[in-house]
Each structure stands twice: as structure tokens, then as C-alpha cells.
Amino acid sequence: MTNETLKVLETRRSCRKFKPDMVSKEELDAIIKAGTYAASGKGMQSATIIAVTDKELRDEIAKENCKIGGWKEGFDPFYGAPVILIVIAKKDNPNHVYDGSLVMGNLMNAAESLGVGSIWINRAKQEFESEFGQKILDRLGIEGEYEGIGHCALGYAAAEAPKPAPRKADYVYYI
């Protein structure tokens, strides 16, 4: 049994080589909207999406992420993606990590459905625990205690997606 939704869920892969072309406004808005419809604990919507399309800020975030990851200067942990959607969530909500993770999943699956490549990049937690991340929040007027959940790097794929790895034998147990 299959349909378009199941096909997207089965075929989405992390993109590690992006074209420099900016994602269209229409596609970006649709992807972001899908993120806002992610399930959340008690419907509290504790997550927030920061859409970074400004190349200068995108490159600053990449540089900071590279430092946190311990890579040599010049490495791009976002693989050339022109758009970074940063998901943060309110720390005072006990479900904030789960809520933010569901937003990340919706963003990536929506991107796949529109032919836009995506990858989840970590280290948002460390970024938003630092002065660097706080400056971004201050710039946007976002107040309160937030935890960085992840970066959803977006762009058009510059290479074909890899084939999926076989699913492990003990993935599911029925009772």
C-alpha cells in the first residue's frame, strides 16, 4: 500500500551537496508552513522557526557551527545550502525537544515533496547557549529561554540522492 505521502517518507534522504540557487519564495513559504503544522505536546507550539536567507548571516552561522563541530576553518557544515531554517523551542515546555524535532521532520518531508533537498544539521543547541545565538534572538526581538533544536539546511540538490540503506531486521516488534 502506498500513496504520495508514504512515498515522500520512504524516499527523503539527506542532501550533502547543494546548488547555490536560492529556493523559490513560494516553495520556502510552503515548507515553513508545513513546519508550523507539526504536532506539539498539548498543542502548545513551543517551537519557533528562524528562516535565514541572508547570505552574510548564513555564512556567519556556518562559521560558528564549524567552530563548535571542531572542523577546520573554511569547512561548510551546511554543504552549500543557501537557506537555513533554525528550529528553536521554549525551554520551559517539558516537550520542547520533541516538539522541535517534529517541526524539523515536517520541514524536511515538505521539502522532499517539493523537490527541494534538505539535511538536519546539529549544534543548534550549542549555538543558542552562546552569546552568538543570543545576539540572533536579540536581533529578532525573541525573548525568553530557548534551546536550539536543529538546522534544516535547504536548497536544490547538486547530486542525486543516495539509495536508502536496508532497514534493520529488528526495527519493529509486534505483540
N, C-alpha and C positions, 0 to 999 in steps of 0.2 A: 504494500500500500504506500503510495507517495502522492505528494502534491507540491506546489511551488515552495511553500514554507519549509517542508521537510527537506526538499532538495537544497535549499539555501543552507539549512543547518548541517547537512551532510557534506557540502562542497566548500564551505568557507575555510580558507587557510590563511595563515599569517603571511603578509606580504613583506619581503625584505629588500625590495628594490623598486623604488617609485620613480615615475616620470616627474619632471619639475612642474608640469602643468597644474594650475590651480583647479581644485574641484569646483564645479559649477555651483553658483549660489542656490539654485533650485535643488540640486542633489544634497548639498550640505544642509540646507534647511530641513529637508525630508529626513536625513539621518539624525539630526539633532532632535527633531520632533519625536522620532521613534524612541530615542533615549529617554525623553520625558514621560513616555508611557510605560516605562519599566515598572514591574511590580515593586512595592515597597512595604516594609513592615507597618502594619496598621494604617497604611495609606498615607504615611507621614511625609513622604517625598523628601527624605533627608539629604539627598544628593543634589549637587549643582554642577552644571557643565560650563566650563570656560572654553570658548571657541577661539583658538589662536590662529589667525590667518595672516597676521602682520609678520613678514619675514624677519625683521630685525628681532622682535621678541621671540619668535620661534627659534632663531639661532641662539639667542641668549639661554633659552630653556634647554636646548640641546647641549650647549656647553656645560651648563650646571649639571645636567643629567649625566654627562660624560664624566665629570669630576667625581660625582657620587659613585658611579659604577667602576671607577678606577681605570678607565681607558686612557690611552694616550691622547693628548690634545689633537684636535682635528677629526677624531672619530665622530661620526654622526649616529647616535643611538636610535634616531628616528628614520634611518635609511633613506634620507632624502625626501620624506613625505612633506608636502607643502602645508598641510593642516594638522594641528594637534588639538584634539578635544581632551581637555583635562577634566577628570571627574574627581570632585572633592565631596565630602559629606560631613554633616554636623556631628562632632564628636559626642555630644550629649545624647544622641539617639543610640540605644543599645544595638540597633540593627544597621548602623551606618555603613559598615564594611560590606555587608550583604546587599544592602540597597544600592550602593555604588557599583558593586560588581554586576548586579543585574542591569544597571544602566550601561555599563561597558559592553555587556553581551548584546544588548539591543542595538547599540551603536554599530558594533562590528557586523551583526547579522543584517541590519538595514543597509549598511554599505555594500555588503556582498550582493544583496538583492538588486542594487542599482548599478552593479559593475564597477564599484569603487573598492580599491584594495584597502586593507586595514591590518593593524597589528597592535596588540596590547603591549605597552612598554611600562615597566615598573619604575620604581624610585620616586613616584609622586609623593609618597608618604614622607620621605626624607626631604624632598624639595619644600614641602609646605610646613615642615617643622623648622625650617631655616628662615633667616632674615630675607633671603632671596624670594621665597614663596610668600612670605608675609607682605612684601612690597607689592607683589602682584595683586594680592587681595585688597590691600590699601588702595591701589590704583583704581580698582573696580568698585570700591566702596562696600566690599563684603566684610561684614563684622561678625565676630563670634569665633568659636574654636572649630576649625575644620581639619580633617585628615585627608591627605591626598590618597586617592584610591588607585588611579591609573591614568595613563595617557593613551588615548586612542589615536594613533597616527593614521592619517588618511591621505589617499592620493590614487592616481591611476597607476596600475601595476606596469612595471617596465619589463617584466618577465612572467612567464606562465607559472601559475601556482603549482606547487608540488602535489603529487598524488597523496591521498591520505594513507597514513600508516594503518596496518591492520588493527582492528580493535582487539584488545587483550581478551583472552579466554574467560577470565574470572571477573569481567566487568559488572555482570548482573547476576544476582541470586534471586530465585523465586521461592516463596514459601507458600 
